[in-house]
Amino acid sequence: MPVAEDLLPAPRLRRIRLRDALGAGANAHEMRLLASARPALPLLMWWGQRANPLGKIPGLGWVTSDPRTARTLLNDRRLTVLGEGGVGHLWSQILGDWVLDLFDGAGHHDLRTRSRDLFTERASDDFVEWAWGDTLDIARTQLDQGAEVDIADLARVLVGRMVVTLLGLPVDSTRGDDAYREVFTTGEELARIALGTTANTHLPPDAIARAREIVERLTGHIDGLFNDPAPPDASTVIGRCRSLDLTLEQTKGLCTLLMVAGTETAASAMGRTAALLFDSGEQRRLLADPARLPDAVREGLRVTSPAPLIGRSVSEDFHLAGHNLRSGDRVMVLVWTADNVAGEFRIDRPYSPQHRQLWFGAGRHLCLGAPLARAELTAIIELLLGGGRPFTVVSRRYARRTLIPSYASLVVKRA
């Protein structure tokens, strides 16, 4: 149900320009990150400003960068993730048609109802402490002693640790952080299957076979854990799924989705928000007013919008914003553009109801792990500024050919 503020025009305080990629400011680095990940992405996000409230791009379908229209579309049950252009269509080719019900049928509602307590704010804070506590302590000591820390690499290790903790994934502990880097890389490899599917979510047979092999590597252990006669381990998602009476099929599906949705996006948000705090100078404002930490987290997620676009498919004809959308049409929400036209990174930005959590999607597919993402980003910012001193970026390198724009390396040290 829209609130009164939703009826007001969405704030558009910034115009996206391709020349934003020039220079050394926060906007320049963000645009270059997009281009390094997928060269056409900045052009799509720039053009998307014209899709306000709704426009059509030949070969891609309907697009919008208007936050109110985006929320309307994402809440509309005449749009589905199961048709061509939706994430459900892509993953059903890999996991099998049984996931169609899990993605958008009665099984989807049942799964979300049963699993909504998995990632409460409290549970998410506990997960971060269990999975990251020791690693963050080591990084904090290094920063306090004047050493350089690669935040992008640390983020990959931390995300790998989170996956191992949540999924109970067996790893060789003698390999140290390399074992967790490998877990992250495996999740990244799975997500990379979706590269090149912006215009067509049909996968070639070799990509399907490769994805299925990766899924088996990541979830092959679940059967044994799920059927363990011992009491469920509440520190893992699998244990909690057992406690919530989810089926084995639901549990494996949920774990796979967590791997895809929570690896690259989490690492991307951590590295890019760290860079934004430095590039914008906002870290000093945050040091002067630590109570704004939740605002910094929200701004980091808004500006980075780690999942820059969301695809859907029209399941039945309807009329919206002066246009007739036909069954089978593709719809693309340009989340990054919708969020970034609201203005540059600023931790004292007033709350914008039109943009509320749009970076996590909306409606029945709102990101289930949103509290965990906020807890993870909070932990990274606290690490960077926990000593009460600002940090400086020593060097950076953008990741190339990735589904989610991110830093390959972001080396920082205390100023």
N, C-alpha and C positions, 0 to 999 in steps of 0.2 A: 504494500500500500504506500503510495508516494506521500512524502511529508510536504508541508506547504512550501518549503524552500525549493523543492524539486521543480516547482512551477516557474521559478525565476530563471532568467537566462544564465547559462553556465558561464563562469568567468573565463575570459580568453585574454590573458595578460601577456602572452608571448606568441610571437609568430615564428614557426619553424622555418628556417632558411637553410638551403644546402650549403651556403657559405659559412654556416655555423661551424663547419668542420675545420675552418681555418683558425689559427691562433692556439693559445695554450690554456684557455679557460675551461670551466666545467662543461659548458655546452659543447665545446670543440671536442673534448675527449669522449663525451657521450656519443656524438655523431660518428666519430671515427671508430668507436666500439661497434656500432651498428653496421658500419660499412665493412669492417674487418670480418665480422661474423657472416654476414650475407650482403654482398655488394649492392643488391637492389633494395635493401631494407630502408636506407635513408630516403631514397626516391619515393618509395611507397608511403612512408610516413609523412613526407613533405606534401605529396599529392593529396593525401588523406585529409588535409585541412579543408579541401574543397568539398569533401563529402560531409557537408554540414547542413541539414541533418543526415542526408542519405544520398549516395551517388553510386554509379555503376562503372566498373572497369572491365572492358572486354577480356575474357579469359580468366578473370578472377571472381567476378560476380558483384553483388551489392556490398558496399563498404560504408562505414560510418566512423567519424571521429568525434561525434557529439556525445557527451557522457549520458545525457538523458535518453537519447535514442538508443544508445548502447545498452542501457539498463532495461529499457522497454523490450528490446529484442531478446536479451538474455533471460528475461523473465517470461517470454511468450512461449507457450507450449506448442505453438505451431512451428517452432523451430526445434530441431533435434540435432544431437551429436552423432546420430546413427547413419545419416545419409552422407553421400559424397561431399567432402569438405569438412566433415566433423571428425573429432578425435576418435569417437566410437567406431566409425567406419574404418579408420586406419588400424586400430588395435584389434578389431574383430578378425581381420585377416591374419593376424599373428597368433592370437590367443584362442580363436575359434568363435563361432556364432553364439556360444553360451554367454559371452560377455555383453551381448546386445541388451539383454535384460538387466544386467548389472549396471550398464551405463545409463539407460534411459527408460527402463520398464518398471514394473512393480518391484522387481528386485533392487533397483536403484534406490527407491524410497525406503525399502526395508533395510538395506545396507546402511544408508545414512542415518536412519533412526537408531539402529543398533550400535553404530560406531561413533555417534556424536560425542560420547564421553571419552573417546580415545585421546583427543587433543584439546582438552580444556586448558585454560591459562595455567592452572596449577600443575597439571600433568606435563605440559610442555616445558615448564621451568624445571621440573624434576628430570625429564629426559635430557635436557641440556646439561644439567649438573652431572648426571650419571655418565653420559657419553663423553663430555668435553672437559670436565673439571680439571683433571691432571694435565691435559694438553694445554689448556688456557693458562694454568699456573706456570708452566715452563715458558710459554711465550711472554707472559707478563714479566717474569724474571729477566728474560733476555732484553726486553725493551727497557726495563728499569736500569739495567747495567750498561745501556748505551749501544747494544747490539742492533743490527738490522734484522728485520723479520719480513719475509715475503707473505703478505696477507692473502694473496691469491692462492699460493700453495697451501698455506695454513687452512684456508677455507675448504680446499679439496680434502685435506686430511680430516678436518672436523666433520664434513659431510659424510665421508667414508665411515668414520666412527659412528655417526648417528645411524647410518644404514645398518651397520653391524649390530648396534644395540637394539634397534627397533625390530629387525628381522631375525635376530639370533643367528646371523650368518657366521659360519665357522671361518676363521682366518688363522694364519700362521703367525702367532704373536712374536716369534723370534725375529721376524722381518721388520718389526717396529712400524714406523709410519708408512713405509713402502707398501705394507699390506693394505692399509686404508686408502692410499693413493690408487692402488689397483682396483679396489672396490668402486671408487669414484669413477675411474676411467671406464670400468665396465658399464656403469649406469649411463655415463656420457655416450658410450658407444651405442647403447640401446636407444637413447634419445635421438642420436644422429640419424637413425633410420628414417626419421620424419623430415630430414633435410630434402628440399626439392618437392615437397608435397603441398606447397602453398596454393598452387593452381590445380592440383590433382592428387587426391589421397589414395588412389589405386597404387599398390606396391608391386614391383616386379617379383617373380618367384625367388630370385636369389636373395633379395632383401628380406623376404618373409622367412626363408630358411635361416639366414644369419640371425635375425631377431629372435626366432624360436630357440636357437642354440644359446643365445645370451640369457633369455628368460629362464631356461633350464639351469644355467649356471647360478643364477641368483635365487631361484626358488626351489631347486631340487631337494633342499634339505627340509622343506616345510612339512612334508608328509610325516617324517619321523617325529618332529617336534609337536605337530598337531595331535598325533596319536599316542604321545607319551602318557603312560598311566599316572605319572606324577602330577601333583597339583599344578595348574597353570602358573607360569612365571609372569607376574604383573609388570615386570620391567621390559617386556617385549610386546610388540604389537600382536604377535602370534598368540602369546599367553592371554592378552586382553581379549583377543577375538574369541578364544575358547571360552573365556569367562562370560562373554556376551552371547554365547550360543550361536556364533556365526558358523556356517558350514566350511569345510575345507576348501571348496571351490571359491566361496566368497573371500576367504582369508588369502588365498593365493592371488586372486584378482586384485584385492586391496593392496597387497604387498607389491605387486608389479606396478600398480599405478603410483604408489608412493615413491618407488624407485625412479619412475619417469618424471613425475611432477616435482619431486623434492630434492633432486641432486643438482643439476645445472642451475636451476632457478635460485636455489639457496646460496650456492657459491657465488653466483653472479651478483646478487643483492649485497652480499657482504663486501666483496672487493670494490664494487662500484660506489656503494655508500661511503666507504672509507675514503675513496678518491674524491667524492663530492664534498665531504666535510673539509678536506684540505683545499681543494681547488676553489671552493666558494668562500673560504675563510670562516664558515659557519662553526667550525670546531671551537673557535674562541668564544663565540656567543654561548655555545653549549657549556664550555668550561665555566663561564661566568654564571650560568643558570642551569645547573644539572637537572632541575625539575623538568626541563624541556626534553629529556631523553625520549619519552614516548612520542613527542612531536618529531624529533629527529628520525626515529624509526619510521614513522608514517611518511614523512617527506622522502626518505630514502627509497621506500617501496613505491611511492607515487612517481618519482622522477625516473627511477630505473625501470619500473614496470617490467620485471624480468621476462614475463611471457608477453611479448610485444603485440601479439595479435591472437584473436580467438575466432575459430571457424565454426559455422553452423550450416545446416541444410534446412530449407523450407519444406515442411511436410504437407501443407495445404495452402491454397491461395488465400492471400489477405492483402489489405490496403494499408499503407503506412507512409506518412510524411509526403503525401502526394504521389506515391508510386504504387504500382501493382506488383507484388511479389508472388511468383508462381511456384507451385510445387516442384521441387527438384532444383530450384535456384540455390546458389551458394551465397552465404552471408559472411562477411568478415568484419569483426570489430577491431579497429586499430587502437588498441588499448594505450600503447605508448604515446601516440599523438593526442588522444583524448585527455590523458593525464598531464602531458607536458605543455599544452597550450594554456594550462591554468597558471603557468609562471615558473620561474627558475627555483632551484633548491633554496629554501629559506625556512629555518626551523620555527620561526614565529609566524608562519603563514596561518591566517584564520582558517578554521575548519570549513570545508566546502562540502555541503551535503550531496551535491550532484556527483562528486567524485568519490564518495565514501567507499573505500575498499574496492574500487573498480579494478585495481591491479590484481585482485583475487577472483575476478569474475563477478557473477551475480546470479540470483535466482537459485534454482534447485541444484546447480553445479558450482555454487560458491565453494572455493577451495577449502577442503576439509582440514588441511594442515595449516590454515592461516595463523592460529595461535602459536604453533611451533615455529613458523617463519619469523614471527615477531620476537619470540624468545631468543632465537638464534642471532638475529640482527642486533638485539639489545646486548647480548653477551659480547659481540665483536666490538661494538662502540664502547662498552665499558672497559674492554681490554685496552683499546687505543687511548682512551682519555682517563683511565683509572688512576694514573699517577699524578693527575692534576696539572699535567703539562701538555702543551700541544705536540703534535707529531708532524713530520715532514715526509713527503714522498721523495725517495732517493732515485728511483727509476720505475718505469712501467713498460709493459708490452701487452698489446691487445691479442686476444685469442683469435685465431683464424678458422674459418669454415666450421662454425659451431651453430647449433640450433638456437642457443641462447647467448646473446652478446655478453662477453665477460672479459676479464683480464687474465692473460696467461701468466703474468707476473706483476706484482705491485709491491715493491720493496719500500718499507717505511722504517723510520727510527724516531726517537724522541728528539724534539727540537732543542 
